[in-house]
């Protein structure tokens, strides 16, 4: 099969999204080890793309937590299954 010789222009892609979703990381999270407060290690207004790593440091036990930004915005429910 021959390779395509089509030249793509911006007009050809008008029906497709041209930007990747931007996600904001929470400024603080709860430390899994000690229950303390972990703070974001970058400026809180930094935008991340889904799949980007985000680092936090616990103010109490000094543990570092590296999380991966989710594909979709979190609804705040965590991993708790829906109730009855």
One Martini backbone bead per residue (centre of mass of N, CA, C, O) as a GRO file, in nm:
protein
   84
    1UNK     BB    1   0.097   0.036   0.023
    2UNK     BB    2   0.071   0.360  -0.018
    3UNK     BB    3   0.153   0.655   0.071
    4UNK     BB    4   0.036   0.941   0.173
    5UNK     BB    5  -0.005   1.278   0.004
    6UNK     BB    6  -0.143   1.436   0.210
    7UNK     BB    7  -0.214   1.772   0.296
    8UNK     BB    8  -0.245   1.939   0.589
    9UNK     BB    9  -0.480   2.163   0.723
   10UNK     BB   10  -0.648   2.353   0.942
   11UNK     BB   11  -0.928   2.306   0.801
   12UNK     BB   12  -0.924   1.985   0.832
   13UNK     BB   13  -0.937   2.026   1.176
   14UNK     BB   14  -1.204   2.180   1.274
   15UNK     BB   15  -1.348   1.916   1.428
   16UNK     BB   16  -1.101   1.928   1.620
   17UNK     BB   17  -0.928   1.937   1.888
   18UNK     BB   18  -0.643   2.166   1.988
   19UNK     BB   19  -0.667   2.102   2.295
   20UNK     BB   20  -0.572   2.024   2.609
   21UNK     BB   21  -0.663   1.956   2.901
   22UNK     BB   22  -0.690   2.139   3.203
   23UNK     BB   23  -0.536   2.097   3.528
   24UNK     BB   24  -0.587   2.144   3.873
   25UNK     BB   25  -0.420   2.128   4.157
   26UNK     BB   26  -0.425   2.078   4.468
   27UNK     BB   27  -0.271   2.244   4.730
   28UNK     BB   28  -0.386   2.005   4.914
   29UNK     BB   29  -0.322   1.706   5.106
   30UNK     BB   30  -0.345   1.399   5.257
   31UNK     BB   31  -0.154   1.210   5.446
   32UNK     BB   32  -0.119   0.869   5.453
   33UNK     BB   33   0.080   0.827   5.697
   34UNK     BB   34  -0.011   1.091   5.918
   35UNK     BB   35  -0.247   1.317   5.834
   36UNK     BB   36  -0.129   1.547   5.718
   37UNK     BB   37  -0.009   1.823   5.528
   38UNK     BB   38   0.013   1.856   5.182
   39UNK     BB   39   0.217   2.040   4.959
   40UNK     BB   40   0.263   2.199   4.687
   41UNK     BB   41   0.572   2.234   4.482
   42UNK     BB   42   0.409   2.436   4.317
   43UNK     BB   43   0.240   2.660   4.182
   44UNK     BB   44  -0.108   2.679   4.214
   45UNK     BB   45  -0.139   2.800   3.896
   46UNK     BB   46  -0.060   2.547   3.770
   47UNK     BB   47  -0.080   2.373   3.475
   48UNK     BB   48  -0.219   2.058   3.383
   49UNK     BB   49  -0.208   1.754   3.239
   50UNK     BB   50  -0.313   1.470   3.176
   51UNK     BB   51  -0.057   1.263   3.338
   52UNK     BB   52   0.082   1.444   3.518
   53UNK     BB   53   0.311   1.509   3.749
   54UNK     BB   54   0.270   1.559   4.115
   55UNK     BB   55   0.409   1.736   4.392
   56UNK     BB   56   0.439   1.657   4.746
   57UNK     BB   57   0.470   1.789   5.094
   58UNK     BB   58   0.497   1.712   5.420
   59UNK     BB   59   0.486   1.904   5.714
   60UNK     BB   60   0.532   1.665   5.927
   61UNK     BB   61   0.704   1.402   5.780
   62UNK     BB   62   0.836   1.481   5.484
   63UNK     BB   63   0.691   1.348   5.274
   64UNK     BB   64   0.668   1.236   4.939
   65UNK     BB   65   0.425   1.302   4.673
   66UNK     BB   66   0.343   1.131   4.367
   67UNK     BB   67   0.116   1.232   4.124
   68UNK     BB   68  -0.147   1.173   3.887
   69UNK     BB   69  -0.325   1.322   3.668
   70UNK     BB   70  -0.629   1.309   3.569
   71UNK     BB   71  -0.842   1.291   3.301
   72UNK     BB   72  -1.055   1.395   3.500
   73UNK     BB   73  -1.240   1.557   3.693
   74UNK     BB   74  -1.293   1.563   4.012
   75UNK     BB   75  -1.575   1.502   4.239
   76UNK     BB   76  -1.460   1.440   4.553
   77UNK     BB   77  -1.508   1.111   4.623
   78UNK     BB   78  -1.306   0.934   4.522
   79UNK     BB   79  -1.321   0.571   4.592
   80UNK     BB   80  -1.609   0.579   4.673
   81UNK     BB   81  -1.877   0.414   4.667
   82UNK     BB   82  -2.186   0.418   4.604
   83UNK     BB   83  -2.465   0.446   4.757
   84UNK     BB   84  -2.797   0.328   4.818
   0.00000   0.00000   0.00000
